[in-house]
Amino acid sequence: MRIAIVGSGFSGIGLAIRLKQAGFTDLTVFEKASDLGGVWRDNTYPGAACDAPSHLYSYSFEPNPGWSRRFAEQPEILAYLRHCAAKYDISGHIRFGVEITRAVFDAGRWILHTKDGAVHTADVLVAACGQLSRPARPDVPGLDDVFAGTVFHSADWDHGHDLRERDVAVIGNGASAIQFIPHVAAQARRLTVFQRQPHWISPKPDRRYPALRKALNRWLPWAQKVPRLGIFLWFELVLNPMLISPRGRRVLAWPIRALCRLNLRRIHDKRLRAALVPQYEVGCKRILTSNDYYQALNRPNTNLITSPINEISADAVVTVDGRRHPADTIILATGFRSHDFVAPMRVTGLNGQDLTTVWQHRPSAYLGMTVPGFPNFFLMYGPNTNVGSGSIVHMLESQMTYIVAAATLLARGGHLNPRTDVLQDFDTATQHRLATTVWNAGGCDSWYLTSDLVNTNNWPGSMTGYRRRTRRVDPTDYHLVTPVPADLRTEALDA
């Protein structure tokens, strides 16, 4: 079978490795950029790092004894992915600089059209594009046509733009912003941070690993496995119940909230401290970690603005209270288009169904991976597979196991098309469970929710529970479509 994977981040590289280990060698990873890495290739802003501990934010089958610190930074994570691709001989399967713009299921195969006009075919198509791959730009009057200064998104950092002696405005205060703001504050003449909602921010238990610890990791494998298990259990037994269970919130939220409030004591000014206290439940938005964000806000050249932005003039950001905040540089920390799971690729399934049209109300997929009407098509990090706590790599490995099992089943012949009633039952149960989670009921406005307040991103259970659901493929969940004879398929493709 020919297997096509779109994207070369943690999802695409990991799946390619697992497929190759299972004996599938006719596989191609299509990557629109000139290098692998996905989000860890693109996000090069100062201070970029993972907020999940390194020993858990890595493949279980390829532990890294040489992590330099507990929370690895972007260059080290990218180097790890390159190492994995090289070690497992995946690099030769990657087609760099090839962007798949359209995929059509026709005559029993997927026909893939590239941006430069080339055509490829595949029996199985996997979209490993991720939820955090397309930067979101705010719709603010004047941003694109009036402002005379420099504008860039944190995911497309302009390293050639010198921030020294600049009046910098940062729009947003989420996970990326709290990492780069301390670096910007140390350079800019004046920094203005525009905050829509404050976040619960706990201290970051980060530290560098000494040479002895790294040597121990190499000599004794359990030296890595024990902390990995400990971190996993912390997420599964403490943080996850706090997020998904109303009772868990009552019992477990207060110490996390207290820790965050203790961290907030780093802010010297009482009025500023009050503006940084969230009015929603802890965990409704992702709990952030930082040891230097609050110190950056204490600096005399830094100002926090909570009034909404009205417009942007040639040289300032104007808020609804009429105040002008001078700026010659605007950095957008406005997140990603997290509900566009395959965009800008257009996917067309049976009977000309377009995935964008099928998902016009909201995205949904069985186990976050398969959609009725789109045979032999799988998503990784698809709808309702994000974790509010823990490591997405663990969830991705569960999906790798499932897709490899599906490919093994498909190797016998036929096409897997998920049943509509199976997806409906799964989606109904998922949304019912999400209704009582802190993400839905915690009183915040987060990227987990669509404009009509439906949670299309998070998994309403534990990572262990998801792994149980995906450890094997149940053929009764699918319609097994009879293969089209080779001569008819050739005629259809020629036509």
C-alpha angles and dihedrals in degrees: 000000000000112000122193122197120190111208135029105220126109089301100050098039093046093048092048090053093049093046092050091049088053091055102263107133104159095081132128129195111207113207122180093202129067094248138037125246109087112207091006091056095048103041105072099146117139111281095015108165141143120267091208118077114265097238090060097035093069138071114286089220093053111041116184112223091185103064105145095213143008093259108038121219126230100266092052094048091049090049089051092054091048089050091052093049091050097043094051093040095243098132091081090058094056120097104203122202092025116123117192106216099171137021121190127186103220131162093349098311140081114251110205121202120198130209091251093054101260122136128217132178132217138174093212126032124197122188107208095169096126132216096267104051105098116063116227119225119202119241097237120154111248097016096109103026110025109035110096098197135074122294128186139155121242089241089057100041117189101224091177092063111093110219095194114117090006132133100230127192119195115198107203137026106213135120096305096040096055089054099051101031094079089054093047092046090055091057110030124087088222131006124196118189117199110207123194097179129357121240135224102249123188127191113275111240092212128149141157117257114236121230091254092058092051091048089050090052090056095046099041116034092196089064086076098033095057096056090042090055092045092052091046092052091049090057095041100043103033116018099033096052088048090057103042104033126065089209090048089054092054094049104034107028099073098069091048090048091048091051091051092048089050089053089051089062086080086079109091101197114074095210091051090047091053091053090055097055110102118230093208132075119282109263096027086110119028110284106244128211127213141146098191109034095087091045088055090054089053092062116109091233093055126085129183117213121195098174111104119255115255101181145328121245128196093278108011148043110241119206127205091259088066096251119140118218110197115231137165093176128044121192115194114216091171100131129230141303090261097176095058097088098170103015135165087023113088114219121198121188137176118343091009094295111168115214092218089056092046088052096042092116096038139321119264134164135174107264084350089285116077135045127199112251093030107089121199090006121130134181126208119207086009130156116331097002100104117110123223089207131018133033124317088208089072090055091047092053089054089054091048090056091050095047093047089051090049091049090051089053092047092051087074090062138271135065130275114228114175117235116250093224091053091054092045092052091046093047094047092051091046094051091044091055092044092055093076098040122107090247091064101028102031097092102245137117108234140165088251090076131068122227089271091051098254115144106230097161114052132076109230097216145039128305087241090055092052091049090054091051093051104039091101140012116248105212090204088069089067144052108238104220116208113243119254112245112260095242093052091045091053092050091050093049092048090050 
